[in-house]
């Protein structure tokens, strides 16, 4: 399909429309998440479809799988936040419990190892799934963990995104997805702002609950 490779050149670098528009939607997703609006999820779904297409074309399989998972998680998050909006008081923003944090760390670590080994096995069989299996696997699993935590309205999901971005920025530039690399950098600033915003809301909710009990 010719539209998949459609784009323009900037300073000798090819910029794909799917990469550009998909990342614009991804930035919009972060901005909407900061405001905890239900529109976060349909915008994420739209961006995931475009970035999946761009990643497949660039042969970045881990990122493509991540976008496919994002699409599925967007549907789940959309449902969960819609359900929370119907409940009295809405879906509360909160920090993760010690158990939830331990599970997130353990699942991310184990998942990264499992997915990286799978990528290496498939590469060895000539399928060329990923040219960077370990960082690709980490980004895939870490992104899934962050989106799951976001769907549960956990403040900690912002922290996970910072950890993912640290690896995502250099990998996307190395994969020649220029727009994605620049967007990952912008993500870091937006994620820090989002973390502060959600943490403040979480603390306000806890203080209000304590005041009621008193």
C-alpha positions in Angstrom: 0.0 0.0 0.0 1.6 3.3 -1.1 0.0 5.4 1.6 1.9 3.4 4.2 5.2 4.9 2.9 3.8 8.3 2.1 5.8 11.2 3.7 8.2 14.0 3.0 12.0 14.7 3.5 13.4 17.0 6.1 17.2 17.6 6.2 17.8 14.3 4.4 15.5 12.3 6.7 12.3 10.7 5.5 9.3 11.5 7.7 6.3 9.2 7.3 2.8 10.6 7.7 1.8 7.6 9.7 4.7 8.2 12.1 4.0 12.0 12.3 0.2 11.8 12.8 0.4 8.7 15.0 2.9 10.5 17.3 0.7 13.6 17.3 -2.1 11.4 18.6 0.3 9.8 21.1 1.2 13.3 22.5 -2.5 14.1 22.6 -3.0 10.9 24.6 -0.6 12.1 27.3 -2.1 15.6 27.4 -5.6 14.1 27.8 -4.4 11.6 30.4 -3.1 14.5 32.5 -6.7 15.7 32.6 -8.1 12.3 33.1 -10.6 12.5 30.3 -12.3 9.6 28.6 -11.0 10.9 25.3 -7.6 9.6 26.3 -8.5 6.1 25.1 -10.0 6.6 21.6 -7.2 9.0 20.7 -4.7 6.3 21.9 -6.4 3.7 19.8 -6.2 5.9 16.7 -2.5 6.7 17.3 -1.7 3.0 17.9 -3.1 2.0 14.5 -1.0 4.5 12.7 2.2 3.8 14.7 1.7 0.1 14.2 1.7 0.6 10.5 4.9 2.8 10.7 6.7 0.3 12.9 5.9 -2.6 10.6 7.3 -0.6 7.7 10.5 0.1 9.7 10.9 -3.5 10.7 10.8 -2.6 14.4 8.7 -5.6 15.5 8.9 -4.9 19.3 7.4 -1.4 18.7 4.8 -2.8 16.3 3.7 -5.4 18.9 3.7 -2.6 21.5 1.3 -0.6 19.4 -1.0 -3.6 18.8 -1.1 -4.2 22.6 -1.7 -0.5 23.1 -4.8 -0.8 20.8 -6.2 -3.6 22.9 -5.4 -1.9 26.2 -7.0 1.3 24.9 -10.2 -0.6 24.4 -9.9 -2.1 27.9 -9.0 1.3 29.5 -11.9 3.0 27.6 -14.3 0.4 29.1 -12.8 0.7 32.6 -12.8 4.5 32.7 -16.4 4.6 31.3 -17.4 2.3 34.0 -15.6 4.3 36.6 -17.3 7.5 35.4 -20.7 6.0 36.1 -19.7 5.1 39.7 -20.2 7.7 42.4 -17.1 9.9 42.7 -15.6 8.4 39.5 -12.5 6.3 39.2 -10.1 7.5 42.0 -6.5 8.4 41.2 -4.2 6.7 43.7 -0.7 5.6 44.3 0.0 1.9 43.9 0.2 -0.4 46.9 3.5 -2.1 47.8 2.1 -5.3 46.4 1.0 -3.7 43.1 4.5 -2.2 42.7 6.2 -5.5 43.4 4.0 -7.2 40.8 4.6 -4.5 38.2 8.4 -4.8 38.7 8.4 -8.6 38.7 6.2 -8.9 35.7 8.2 -6.3 33.7 11.5 -8.0 34.5 10.2 -11.5 33.8 8.3 -10.4 30.7 11.3 -8.6 29.3 13.5 -11.7 29.6 10.8 -13.9 28.1 10.0 -11.7 25.1 13.7 -10.9 24.4 14.5 -14.6 24.3 11.6 -15.2 22.0 12.8 -12.5 19.7 16.3 -14.0 19.7 14.9 -17.4 18.9 12.8 -16.1 16.0 15.8 -14.1 14.7 18.0 -17.3 14.8 15.4 -19.0 12.6 15.7 -16.3 10.0 12.5 -14.3 10.7 14.4 -11.1 11.6 11.8 -10.1 14.2 14.0 -7.4 15.8 17.5 -6.1 15.3 17.6 -5.0 19.0 15.7 -7.8 20.9 16.5 -6.8 24.5 15.6 -3.1 24.4 12.7 -3.9 22.0 11.4 -6.4 24.6 11.9 -4.0 27.5 9.9 -1.2 25.7 7.2 -3.6 24.7 6.7 -5.1 28.2 7.3 -1.8 30.0 4.8 0.0 27.9 2.2 -2.7 28.6 2.8 -2.4 32.3 2.4 1.4 32.1 -0.8 1.3 30.2 -2.2 -1.3 32.6 -1.4 0.9 35.5 -2.9 3.9 33.7 -6.2 1.9 33.2 -6.3 1.4 37.0 -5.6 5.2 37.5 -2.4 4.5 39.4 -0.1 7.5 39.7 2.9 5.1 39.3 2.2 4.7 35.6 3.9 8.0 34.9 7.1 6.7 36.6 7.1 3.6 34.4 6.8 5.8 31.3 10.0 7.6 32.3 11.8 4.3 32.6 10.5 3.3 29.1 11.5 6.6 27.5 15.1 6.3 28.7 15.5 3.3 26.4 12.9 4.4 23.8 14.5 7.6 22.7 17.9 6.2 21.5 16.2 3.1 20.0 13.7 5.0 17.8 16.4 7.3 16.5 18.6 4.3 15.7 15.6 2.8 13.9 15.3 6.0 11.7 11.9 6.9 13.1 12.9 10.5 13.6 9.5 11.8 14.6 9.1 9.0 17.2 12.5 9.9 18.6 11.6 13.5 19.0 8.2 12.7 20.5 9.8 10.4 23.1 11.8 13.4 24.2 8.7 15.5 24.5 7.0 12.7 26.4 9.5 13.0 29.2 8.6 16.6 29.9 4.9 15.9 29.7 5.2 12.8 31.8 6.9 14.7 34.6 4.1 17.3 34.5 1.5 14.5 34.5 3.1 12.8 37.4 3.0 16.0 39.5 -0.6 16.6 38.6 -1.9 13.1 39.4 0.2 12.9 42.6 -1.4 16.2 43.8 -4.9 14.8 43.0 -4.1 11.6 44.8 -2.9 13.4 47.9 -5.9 15.7 47.9 -8.2 12.7 47.8 -6.4 11.0 50.7 -6.5 14.2 52.8 -10.2 14.6 52.1 -10.9 11.0 53.1 -9.0 11.5 56.3 -10.9 14.7 57.1 -14.2 12.9 56.7 -13.1 10.1 59.1 -12.1 12.7 61.7 
